Amino acid sequence: MNRRKLLQLLSKGAAAGAFVKLSGGLAQSKIPQGATDTMKVLGATLREYGERSEFEKDVIRYISPNLRSRHTGADFSPLEKLEGIITPSSLHFERHHGGVPNVNPADYRLVIHGMVERPLMFSLQDLKRLPSVTRTYFIECAGNGQNGYRNPPDMTLTATRSRGLVSNSSWTGVPLSILLKEAGLKEGARWLIPEGQDAAAYTRSLPLEKALEDVLVAYAQNGEAIRPEQGYPVRLVVPGWEGSIQVKWLRRIQVTDTPVMSKDETSEYTDVMADGKIYAFTWVMDPESIITYPSGLQQIQRGFHEIRGLAWSGHGRIRRVEISLDGGKTWKQANLEPAPDALSVVRFKYNWVWDGRETVIMSRAWDEKGNTQPTQEEFFAKWARNNRYHYNAIQAWRIGADGKVVNGDKTLAGAPARLGAVGRGGCGGES
C-alpha cells in the first residue's frame, strides 16, 4: 500500500497523524528483559488436544453472583475480549433450566412422532449419514440486554454484561425438513413440539413453516462435536429466532396441529407492551449492535483508535452500521466485514482519533429489511418498563477526559427508580 492510500484509509490525515505518531512511539520501545528466553530452551511437546495460552486465562464467561443456583440461569460471552465473529465453543453463552445433562452418544435417540405417516427413531450415527449443511448463525437469548432496563443506568456495565447473551458459531447438521419429509406430514400438521433431554424436559412450540425453511438438527459446532452445555450430542438451531426455542439435548419432536403452550412460552418468554398487552410467540430477534472497543470499564489514551463492535439481526443481513461520536447528534457509516451467512454476526470498524475531550459514542445497525435500533426512549414507548425480553435499544458509552469508559445511557425522566424484573434476577441473574 502506498502512502497516499494509507493516509486516505486513516481518515483524511487526522488519524494518519496519530498512527504515524503511534508507530514512532512503538519504534522507540525497548525489548523487555527476558522476552527472548524462549529461544534458549526447547518448547512444550506435542499434545493430543490443544489448549489456549496460560496468559489468556482471564478470557472467561461472566457468571452473575446473584444466581440462586448454577443449574438454572445464564452466563455471558466475553464480547469485548473476543476477535472476529466466531465465538469459541468454550465461550459461547450458556442458558439452562435444569443443568447440563451427560448424554451418552451411543445411547442417544431422536424420535419424530405425532401427525406423521411414519414415526421414526434416529441414532446419532443415523443423523450423521444423512445430507448435511454447515451454516454460520448467531444464537441470542431473548433476555439479552436486560441490564438496559436499569434506571439510573448501571455505571459498571461492560459490553459483556450489556449484550453477552449472544454468540456466533459455525453449525453443522441435518436440515429438519429432510427428517420431516422422511416421516411424512399428515394433513393439518402445523406445529412441532421439540423436547430436550434435560432435567426440566424443556419444551417449546415451533411453527412448521419455520421448521421447513432453515432449521437445523445440529450435531457439530465450530468443526467438532457440540459442547455439552450447547446441547451435546444434538440440538435445534433456529436461525434468527430467540435462543429459548432452540432446544438443546433434543430427544423428540412431536408434530401437532396446535402449539403446546408450555410454561416457557406462557409464564416465560412473553412480552409486555407499553399499552398493557402481552404478546406470545415474538420469536424473531430485532437488529442490535454493540461497540466492544472502547466499551465499559476500559481505559484509553488520546490518539488513534479503531472503534470495533458486533451487529446482528434475525430479520436478515446487516446492511449498515452507523457510529455517533457526539451522543447521537450526528452519525457516520462504519466499515463492515463480510459475513458468511445472512443470519450471522458481522463485525464493524471505524477509524477515530480521540482528542481527549469527554464524549459519548454509540452504534446503531440496519438490516436488509430496513429495521434499525431504537433509542431508549423509543424502545420504552413500545415496550413496558417491566418487560424482560427483546431489549435492543442503542447502547451508549461515555469516555471521560481521563480516558475511562463507562455506561453512557441516560437516566430516564419520570421512570421508576428501578426497572425490569427486579428481584427475579432475569435469565442471567442480573437484577
Disulfide bonds with the S-S distance in Angstrom:
none
